[in-house]
Amino acid sequence: MKNKLGLIIGVLLAMGLGFVIWAQRSVPLEQVLPSHPLFFARLDHVEEHISQVIHSDFGKNIASIDMPDVLNRNNFSQADINDFQSWQKHIARFWNNPLTKKFLSRQMAVGIYYDHGSYKIFITLRLTLSTRIAELLGQLVPHWGEDITVTKESYHGRTINHLMFKRQNLALAYVRIRDLLILTPDSLGNLDQVVDTYQQHHEPLAVDPGFNFVKQNAYPKADGLGFVNFNFFSHLWRGEMDPRLTNLGLETSAFPIYGLSYRPGVISKYKIIVDLDQKHMSLGMRKVFACPSLSNDTLKFVPVDAIAYNWGACYDLQQSWDAVKKSLGENPEIFQGAVQFKHRLERYFDMNIRRDVLPVLGGEIGGYLTDVDMQSSYPFPLPRFLIFIKIQDRAAMQALIDKFLEHPIAQLQDEDYNHVQIKYISSSLGANIDPGYCFLGDYLLVATSRQLLKRSIDAYNDSLRSIISDDVIDQFRLDNGEKFHSVTLMKTAELSRRAQDFLGWLDKYLSDRITMAAAYKQDGDNKRAELDEAIADKSAELILAQKKLNQLKNNSLANAADLDPSMVSGAIDNLNREEQLIKDDIANYIEQKSDLSRLLDNYALGAQSAKLTMYNMDNLVSPVLKGLESIDAQAVTVRFGDKILETEFLVK
């Protein structure tokens, strides 16, 4: 009998525990939050992602920046600096609180709504099993401080807790629904609406068409998801904000929904998703988005050591030309000057841009960068880059080039390299400064250096010399037959190192400017001392001349009967002229001194600005660039159709 009773009790306990676990089962966010948000964002494993950033090389370099000192050097007020430090301390205190990591260990979401003239904010946290067995927040209030009071409200079988943080004068409310904790500032939310949504009295986020559009096109099992409905924003600035924003609201109607999807990994992926509404697009814009994506053949002639590369298809140069003319037409004075320049150019080269040039050019344009030469004969860094454009008719393009070359700026040289004719301008500044062009397949290549043209030809003939052989191309899936509208590749670590080299060059340049300003100041101080001495000498001469003049006038009055009036008058005139000349000299010296002082002040301001720039480079820009060295490469790809635009960011 006892065994049977124990068995029954055990079964009942198991059933009770099972019911508790069932009641605490996970519930999707989109079934709890209301539909039609202005903004929604969700991130899984928040604490893990933030910790990774903090402990990464990038995070450590950013943390090493002494921001209060940077703000002080850049003339921010002490009040602003104090506010920043206070904000910094509050963030650190919040992050270091042990409860923070518990609440952010699984999932966090934020929804912002606009309803009848007011905003609502709902912050949702997905709790772990250990944090949802009991009403955790109420029990752990002492961990947040003794100055917090809690009041409870019952609504449709749910308990809504209201917390008052007396010291911070902040009121929050929260309700727990299964494993979700939904919070809101008391003044910016109504948790009754959340309870009603969960109990199916209001439409949930799950039926929101904009949200579903983003979710369906997001990465499967993405760690992060963001969503913005610009339909609601455009309603705001059409109805309530400055009427000058009306055009912006109308233009965004063609792009009503924006989404962001994030998936971490060895290759972290970020996808921006844009909904396209054709009925709000101009005819030209519809034409652009009707352009089909293409396979990218230009990677074949990009050298393996290129550090930045871009290719884009669907460039409609005719439409761009018309858009430029329309834009210029809004300013008649500039438009008239541009038209006159165009006509002179066309007459000089005996051609018509619309008839002869635009039809020859294709819709693919791009280029690459291999280095920035800091040691060139020029007094400034010289980037080594190549640009390319697809050609519709090579013979017609060559005929156009021949027309241009009838009036050459410099004599062109020819070189046949691997059966490709290169034309270039020979320069006395070095082998890397001999710009030229060549045709490669259906593309016209123009480069700052003949050597770059040769390297493109080598890459085209040997894939091992092409960037295609770089592992990052395969990892980013840029050359596996997929079609795109645009591709950008950046070897971020290398670009960061080049940028740091440029900072070194700029630092030297600014140091020279400071040294020059110091030398000018020394010379100026010497010149100013000479002018002070000249002014003192002339002032003494002026006093002496005035004495002579007074004496002559007094003597002429005392001895008027004995002196020849004409001689006295002539002597007085001479002394008056001498006095005026001395005054003019003094005025001239004072003006020179004033001009010199302004010049020295300008040198001093320039030197001060250069010192501040050097400080900011060393203490702000340089740590950021050093942090970016931890990112090996990045790529951006763009694809679109008649209903969606997708931009993907890939980070290795």
VEXKOL-548161 format. One record per residue (C-alpha): y, z, x. Coordinates in steps of 0.1 Angstrom, whole numbers, padded with zeros to 4 digits, always signed. Each point is the difference from the previous one (the first is absolute). Layout:
residues N
YZX;...
END
This chain:
residues 652
+0000+0000+0000;+0024+0009+0028;-0008-0033+0018;+0007-0019-0032;+0033+0019-0005;+0010-0007+0036;-0009-0036-0004;+0022-0003-0031;+0029+0017+0017;-0004-0023+0030;+0000-0031-0023;+0030+0013-0018;+0019+0007+0033;-0010-0035+0013;+0013-0015-0033;+0032+0020+0002;+0005-0010+0037;-0008-0036-0009;+0025+0001-0028;+0027+0014+0023;-0007-0027+0026;+0000-0026-0028;+0033+0013-0013;+0015-0002+0035;-0012-0036+0006;+0024-0024+0015;+0024-0018-0023;+0018-0033+0009;+0038+0003+0005;+0007-0029-0022;-0015+0019-0030;+0023+0029+0004;+0034-0015+0010;+0020-0019-0027;+0004-0038+0001;+0031-0019+0009;+0013+0017+0031;+0029-0013+0020;-0019+0010+0032;-0035+0012+0007;-0016+0008+0034;-0033+0015+0009;-0014+0010+0034;-0035+0014+0007;-0006+0024+0029;+0037+0007+0004;-0004+0028+0025;-0024-0020+0021;+0024-0030+0002;+0030+0021+0008;-0019+0019+0027;-0011-0032+0015;+0036-0012+0002;+0013+0033+0014;-0027+0001+0028;+0002-0037+0008;+0019-0012+0031;+0026-0015-0024;+0004+0034-0018;+0002+0019+0033;+0027-0022+0013;+0020+0002-0032;-0004+0038+0001;+0014+0001+0035;+0034-0013-0012;+0026+0028+0000;+0016-0011-0032;+0026+0028-0002;+0013-0010+0035;-0001-0037-0010;+0020+0008-0031;+0025+0021+0020;+0005-0028+0026;+0006-0025-0028;+0028+0022-0015;-0018+0013-0031;+0017+0031-0014;-0015+0034+0008;-0006+0004-0038;-0022-0032+0000;-0019+0012+0031;-0006+0034-0016;-0012-0017-0032;-0024-0021+0020;-0014+0029+0019;-0004+0020-0032;-0018-0030-0016;-0022-0002+0031;-0009+0037-0001;-0009-0002-0037;-0022-0030+0005;-0018+0017+0030;-0004+0032-0020;-0014-0019-0030;-0024-0020+0022;-0012+0030+0020;-0008+0020-0032;-0038+0002-0003;+0001-0008-0037;+0017-0033+0007;-0030-0015+0016;-0022+0012-0028;+0021-0016-0026;+0004-0033+0020;-0035-0004+0012;-0012-0023-0027;+0026-0020-0019;+0036+0001-0010;+0019-0022-0024;+0036-0003-0012;+0012-0016-0032;+0037-0005-0009;+0009-0010-0036;+0032-0008-0018;+0002+0010-0037;+0030+0001-0023;+0026+0004+0027;-0019+0025+0022;-0024-0001+0029;-0034+0017+0001;-0021+0008+0031;-0036+0009+0000;-0018+0011+0033;-0037+0000-0002;-0024+0017+0024;-0038-0004-0001;-0015+0034+0009;-0032+0007+0019;-0028+0019-0016;+0010+0032+0017;+0036-0002-0013;-0008-0008-0036;-0027+0026-0009;+0029+0024-0009;+0036-0004-0009;+0009-0002+0037;+0037-0004-0001;+0006+0031-0021;-0023+0021+0021;+0015-0012+0033;+0037+0004-0010;+0004+0029+0024;-0008-0024+0029;+0031-0019-0009;+0023+0030-0003;+0006+0031-0021;+0031-0015-0016;-0020-0023-0023;-0005+0008-0037;-0026-0017-0022;+0001-0004-0037;-0027-0017-0021;+0002-0024-0030;-0029-0011-0021;+0000-0036-0013;-0029-0017-0018;-0025+0022+0017;+0015-0004+0035;+0020+0026+0020;+0032-0012+0014;+0013+0023+0028;+0037+0003+0008;+0010+0012+0034;+0034+0012+0010;+0008+0001+0037;+0030+0024-0001;+0011-0003+0036;+0000-0038-0001;+0013-0001-0036;-0028-0024-0008;-0021-0002-0032;-0034-0018-0001;-0026-0004-0026;-0037-0009+0004;-0031-0006-0021;-0036-0004+0012;-0022-0026-0016;-0035+0001+0015;+0005-0007+0037;+0036-0011-0003;+0030+0022+0004;+0031-0017-0015;+0034+0014+0010;+0036-0008-0009;+0034+0015+0005;+0008+0018-0033;+0032-0021-0003;-0017-0033+0007;-0032+0000-0020;-0018+0009-0031;-0037+0009+0005;-0006-0002-0037;+0000-0038+0005;-0027+0003+0026;-0022+0021-0022;+0005-0024-0029;-0009-0029+0022;-0032+0017+0012;-0009+0007-0036;+0006-0036-0009;+0032+0005-0021;+0020-0022+0024;-0008-0032+0019;-0013+0009+0035;+0008-0018+0032;-0034-0016-0002;+0013-0025-0027;+0033-0008+0018;-0002-0038+0006;+0022+0002+0031;-0021+0028+0016;-0032-0019-0008;+0014-0032+0016;+0006+0019+0032;-0033+0019-0001;-0021-0031-0006;+0016-0017+0030;-0001+0030+0023;-0026+0008+0026;-0032+0014-0014;-0002+0037+0006;+0035+0000+0016;+0013+0033+0013;+0035-0008-0012;+0014-0017-0030;+0037-0005-0010;+0016-0017-0030;+0036-0008-0010;+0009-0015-0033;+0033-0018+0005;+0001-0010-0037;+0012+0036-0007;+0024+0001+0030;+0016-0033-0011;+0005+0016-0034;+0018+0028+0016;+0025-0020+0021;+0005-0025-0029;+0009+0028-0024;+0014+0029+0019;+0009-0008+0036;+0029-0020+0014;+0002-0035-0016;+0002-0015+0035;-0038+0007+0003;-0008-0021-0031;-0009-0031+0021;-0023+0021+0021;-0017+0013-0031;-0004-0036-0013;-0014-0013+0033;-0026+0028+0002;-0013-0011-0034;-0020-0027+0018;-0017+0028+0020;-0006+0028-0025;-0029+0019+0015;-0004+0012+0036;-0030+0017+0014;-0013+0014+0033;-0036+0006+0010;-0011+0018+0031;-0034+0002+0017;-0004+0018+0034;-0024-0009+0027;-0001-0014+0036;+0021-0028-0016;+0022+0017-0025;+0010-0022-0029;+0030+0000-0023;+0003-0025-0028;+0033-0006-0019;-0007-0015-0034;+0027-0017-0021;-0003-0012-0035;+0017-0034-0006;+0016-0009-0033;+0005-0038+0000;+0022+0000-0031;+0028+0018+0019;-0002-0023+0031;+0022-0029+0008;-0015-0034+0004;+0002+0002+0038;-0017+0034+0001;-0028-0013-0022;-0004-0029+0023;-0004+0023+0030;-0026+0022-0017;-0019-0031-0011;-0006-0009+0037;-0036+0004+0010;-0011+0022+0028;-0012-0018+0032;-0024+0005+0029;+0020+0009+0031;-0006-0025+0028;+0028+0011+0023;-0018+0029+0015;-0019-0026+0021;+0031-0006+0022;+0012+0036+0003;-0007+0014+0035;-0023+0031+0002;+0028+0021+0015;+0025-0006-0028;+0014+0033-0012;+0016-0011-0033;-0008-0029-0022;+0010-0013-0034;-0011-0029-0022;+0012-0009-0035;-0010-0028-0024;+0018-0012-0031;+0034-0004+0015;+0019-0024-0022;+0028-0011+0023;+0016-0022-0026;+0002+0029-0024;+0013+0023+0028;+0026-0026+0009;+0012-0002-0037;+0000+0038-0002;+0022+0003+0032;+0025-0026-0015;+0001+0019-0033;+0006+0033+0019;+0028-0015+0021;+0015-0016-0032;+0009+0035-0011;+0025+0001+0028;+0020-0032-0002;+0017+0004+0033;-0032+0006+0020;-0018-0027-0021;+0027-0026+0009;-0002+0008+0037;-0038-0002-0001;+0000-0033-0018;+0025-0015+0025;-0022+0012+0029;-0031-0015-0016;+0017-0033-0005;+0013-0001+0036;-0035+0009+0013;-0016-0027-0021;+0025-0026+0012;-0004+0010+0036;-0038-0003-0001;+0000-0029-0025;-0024+0017-0025;-0001+0018-0033;-0015+0034-0002;-0013-0003-0036;-0013-0035+0004;-0012-0001+0037;-0007+0035+0011;-0014+0021-0029;-0028-0024-0012;-0014-0001+0036;-0004+0038+0002;-0031+0017-0015;-0003+0034-0017;-0015+0020+0029;+0023+0018+0024;-0007+0027+0025;+0001+0011+0036;-0012+0026+0026;+0014+0022+0027;-0017+0007+0033;+0024+0021+0020;+0036+0011+0005;+0012-0009+0036;+0020+0029+0013;+0003-0015+0035;+0014-0034-0008;+0031-0015+0017;+0019+0005-0033;+0019+0033-0003;-0020+0009-0031;-0037+0001-0010;-0014-0034-0008;-0028-0002-0027;-0028-0025+0006;-0009-0015-0033;-0011-0032-0017;+0006-0012-0035;-0019-0027-0019;+0003-0020-0031;-0024-0023-0017;+0010-0037-0001;-0007-0024-0028;+0007-0031+0020;-0002+0002+0038;+0014-0035+0006;+0030+0008-0022;+0005+0034+0017;-0001-0017+0034;+0026-0025-0012;+0022+0028-0011;-0003+0018+0033;+0008-0032+0018;+0032-0002-0020;+0009+0035+0011;-0008-0008+0036;+0025-0029+0000;+0026+0027+0006;-0019+0024+0022;+0014+0034+0011;-0020-0003+0032;-0023-0025+0016;-0036+0003-0014;-0030-0001+0023;-0035-0013-0010;-0034+0015+0009;-0034-0011-0011;-0022+0031-0003;-0036-0004-0012;+0009-0032-0019;+0030+0016-0017;+0035-0011+0008;+0024+0028+0006;+0038-0006+0001;+0020+0028+0015;+0034+0008+0016;-0002+0009+0037;+0019+0032+0008;+0011+0015+0033;-0005+0035-0015;-0038+0000+0005;-0033-0014-0012;+0001+0022-0032;+0033-0014-0011;-0007-0036-0006;+0000-0006-0038;-0019-0029-0014;-0021-0014-0028;-0032-0018-0007;-0023-0012-0029;-0033+0017-0004;-0021-0013-0029;+0022+0000-0030;+0025+0025+0014;+0032-0002+0020;+0002+0028+0025;+0033+0010+0016;+0000+0028+0026;+0024+0018+0023;-0023-0010+0029;-0021-0030+0010;-0026+0025+0011;-0004+0013-0036;-0007-0036-0012;-0027-0004+0027;-0016+0033-0011;+0000-0012-0036;-0017-0032+0011;-0026+0019+0020;-0006+0023-0030;-0004-0030-0023;-0026-0015+0024;-0018+0032+0008;-0005+0027-0026;-0006+0026+0027;+0036-0003+0010;+0011+0002-0037;+0008+0032-0019;-0030-0009-0021;-0021+0015+0028;+0018+0034-0005;-0022+0025-0019;+0029+0010-0021;+0001-0034-0017;-0036+0005-0012;+0006+0037-0009;+0030-0010-0021;-0020-0030-0015;+0028-0025+0008;-0022-0029+0012;-0031+0001-0022;+0010-0029-0023;+0020+0022-0024;+0032-0015-0014;+0034+0015+0001;+0036-0008-0007;+0013+0020+0030;-0014+0018+0030;+0017+0023+0025;-0016+0017+0029;+0015+0026+0023;-0016+0016+0030;+0019+0032-0006;-0009+0019+0032;+0011-0030+0021;+0032-0005-0021;+0007+0037+0004;-0003-0002+0038;+0023-0031+0001;+0025+0019-0022;-0001+0029+0025;+0005-0025+0029;+0030-0012-0020;+0013+0035-0004;-0003+0003+0038;+0021-0031+0004;+0025+0012-0026;+0002+0034+0017;+0009-0017+0033;+0025-0022-0017;+0017+0030-0017;-0001+0020+0033;+0018-0029+0017;+0026+0000-0029;+0005+0038+0005;+0003-0004+0038;+0025-0028-0006;+0020+0021-0025;+0001+0028+0026;+0013-0024+0026;+0026-0014-0024;+0010+0036-0009;+0005+0008+0037;+0020-0032+0006;+0019+0006-0033;+0008+0036+0010;+0013-0012+0033;+0021-0027-0017;+0013+0025-0026;+0010+0024+0029;+0019-0030+0016;+0017-0007-0033;+0010+0037-0004;+0014-0001+0035;+0019-0033-0008;+0013+0015-0032;+0012+0031+0018;+0017-0021+0027;+0017-0022-0026;+0011+0031-0019;+0016+0013+0031;+0017-0033+0006;+0012+0000-0037;+0015+0035+0005;+0018-0012+0032;+0012-0032-0017;+0013+0020-0030;+0018+0024+0024;+0017-0029+0018;+0010-0015-0033;+0015+0032-0013;+0018+0005+0033;+0014-0035-0001;+0012+0004-0035;+0016+0034+0007;+0017-0014+0032;+0013-0031-0018;+0016+0023-0027;+0015+0023+0026;+0013-0028+0022;+0006-0027-0026;+0035-0008+0015;-0014-0006+0035;-0031-0020-0008;-0004-0037-0009;-0014+0001-0036;-0021-0032+0005;-0018+0015+0030;-0006+0033-0018;-0014-0019-0030;-0022-0020+0022;-0014+0030+0018;-0007+0018-0033;-0018-0031-0013;-0021-0002+0031;-0010+0037-0003;-0007-0005-0037;-0023-0029+0008;-0017+0020+0028;-0005+0029-0025;-0015-0024-0026;-0023-0016+0026;-0013+0034+0010;-0005+0010-0036;-0019-0033-0006;-0022+0007+0031;-0007+0035-0013;-0009-0013-0035;-0022-0027+0016;-0018+0027+0022;-0005+0022-0031;-0014-0030-0020;-0023-0008+0029;-0011+0037+0001;-0006+0000-0037;-0021-0033+0002;-0019+0015+0029;-0007+0032-0019;-0013-0019-0030;-0022-0021+0024;-0013+0032+0017;-0006+0016-0034;-0020-0031-0011;-0021+0002+0033;-0005+0037-0007;-0012-0007-0036;-0022-0028+0013;-0015+0023+0026;-0005+0028-0026;-0016-0025-0024;-0023-0012+0028;-0010+0035+0009;-0008+0008-0036;-0021-0032-0003;-0019+0009+0032;-0006+0035-0014;-0013-0014-0033;-0022-0025+0018;-0015+0027+0022;-0004+0027-0026;-0005-0019-0033;-0011-0037+0005;-0022+0005+0030;-0023+0026-0016;-0004-0022-0030;-0009-0030+0022;-0024+0022+0021;-0017+0011-0032;-0004-0036-0011;-0020-0007+0031;-0029+0018-0018;-0001-0029-0025;-0019-0029+0016;+0009-0028-0024;+0013-0007-0034;-0002-0030-0023;+0016-0011-0033;-0015-0026-0023;+0015-0014-0032;-0018-0017-0028;+0013-0009-0035;-0008-0018-0032;+0017-0006-0032;-0005+0036-0012;-0003+0022+0032;+0015+0004+0034;-0021+0019+0026;+0013+0012+0034;-0026+0017+0022;+0010+0022+0030;-0028+0006+0025;+0003+0026+0027;-0023+0006+0029;
END
